[in-house]
Amino acid sequence: MSYNSACIIGGGACGLATLRALIKEGGFDRLVGFEQRDSFGGIWNHNELADQVLEIPSIDPSTIVNPVTTKDGFVWPNAVYDDLQTNTPYPLMELNGHSFPEGTPLFPHRTVVLDYISKYGEDLKSYYRFETRVVDVQKGSKSWIVRSRKVCAETEGGVKESTEFPDTIEEFDAVLVAIGVYDLPFIPALSGLNEWNKLKPNTIVHSKTYRHPRNIAHIDGNILVIGNSASGIDICYQYARFTGKNIYKSARSPSKVPGGTSELVIDLPDIDFLDPESESVVFVDGSRLENVKLIIFATGYLRSLPFFKLINATNKPLITSGARIHGLYKHCWSYEYPGLAFIAISRYVLPFHAAEIQGSWLAKILRQKLSLPSYEQMQEEEKQLLRLRGDTPAFHDLTFPDDVEYTGALLRDIKSCIGYENGLVPKEWTERELSLRKNTKLLKKVCLDHFEKTGENLTIADVEKLSIL
């Protein structure tokens, strides 16, 4: 099939990197980007929405996350808190030809990242339709049919159809989805959760609503954080530093991501059940935490693609439980629905870097410069991975060094194409950058310890003087 037109859904760094790869590849008649916000940045667009409405439990991947009406317009709740710093050294986030400013802290603040993305996308604005929400995507006989809607008062933020601002229906040969994986919170249906929520409303939240420890510092009692990934670690560390009080963290397994540590963060095992009558949480080892006044679920997010409603109702859905996206080759290309692809969906991968490589790889496929394996081969590769990892949220995970092997394989595919250098050539990591990736946990700890002692952030030059790399 010939792919002469494509749309990119999402205006974060991953969507922009993908669009740039398609532009650089050339040969497309039409390229269009859709972004529901009024600017680039995706998840890095911080807001103060700490009172987001959540389903409890939150286990339905078909749930639609709608914007909140504020005095400044329509705002989408996101997972970026006030003092968020990256867990990735910035050299590993740099896209080809676009550097962070000299002197940038090794783990930059969220505002630095947003500024970087905004500048990266400056020359791509003409391709994007801002304040435009994709509400439906269907597979036609020859192309993809995409329905989009203006985000405005008349549509209630893109929620409802409007005669004044009617939906736009277009056809594209390819649809590339770059909406991230931090939108629909996952709150598991723990034993006692519903009863707790009824007896003690507003005492169960998700880490997506967290903004700053001052918002919860007044709570007179114990706070329990459930989850041991980036947000769970950061919330506990920030709270302990800000208040000087204990905070409790329940975890099933050791964390795979770097983060701060404190003696005030008390680690507890997995949860058996919640006992709202006594304000207690009972753990699998029989131990109990009493006087629990707030429970923060830092339990991640569901895979959610609500605008693929018709496909998800077929016998070959993209989403079922929300644990993973079905029918993908290399965590990216839909072998069930050719012309459909998903960008940087793997947890623990470095998304900017992965998106640039996936975008270039997809550009070669769409322009028929790179051939894919047969349907049967792509399906079998997915089945093998399913047997290895199960139908779980870990299915798409790419931790180090798996992420390096994955992006390296795609890069080899790209370089196998004649004239590949005429397209976007993704940035290749140097030995120094591979060392940064390998030592990220240690580097994060060193930087946090240094900041705690001095109030100053370390740069890459500072770290190199310490001979860690």
Buried (B, 14 or more C-beta within 10 A) or exposed (E): EEBBBBBBBBBBBBBBBBBBBBBBBEBBEEBBBBBBBBBBBBBBBBBEBBEBEBEBBBBEBBBEBBBBEEEEBBBBBBBBBBEBBBBBBBBBBBBBEBEBEEEBBBBBBBEBBBBBBBEBBEEBBEBBBBBBBBBBBBBEEEBBBBBBBBBBEEBBBBBEBBEEBEBEEBEBBBBBBBBBBBBBBBBEEBEBBBBBBEEBEEBBBBBBBBBBBEBBEEBEEBBBBBBBBBBBBBBBBBBBBBBEEBBBBBBEEEBBBBBBEBEBBBEBEEBBBBBBEEBBBBBEEEEBBEEBBBBBBBBBBBBBBBBBBEBBEEEEBBBEEBBBBBBBBBBBBBBBBBBBBBBBBBBBBBBBBBBBBBBBBBBBBBBEBBEBEEEEEBBEBBEEBBEEBEEEBBBBBBEBEEBBEBBBEBBEBBEEBEEBEEBBBBBEBEEEBBBBBBBBBEBBBBBBEBBEEEEEBBBBEBBEEEEEB
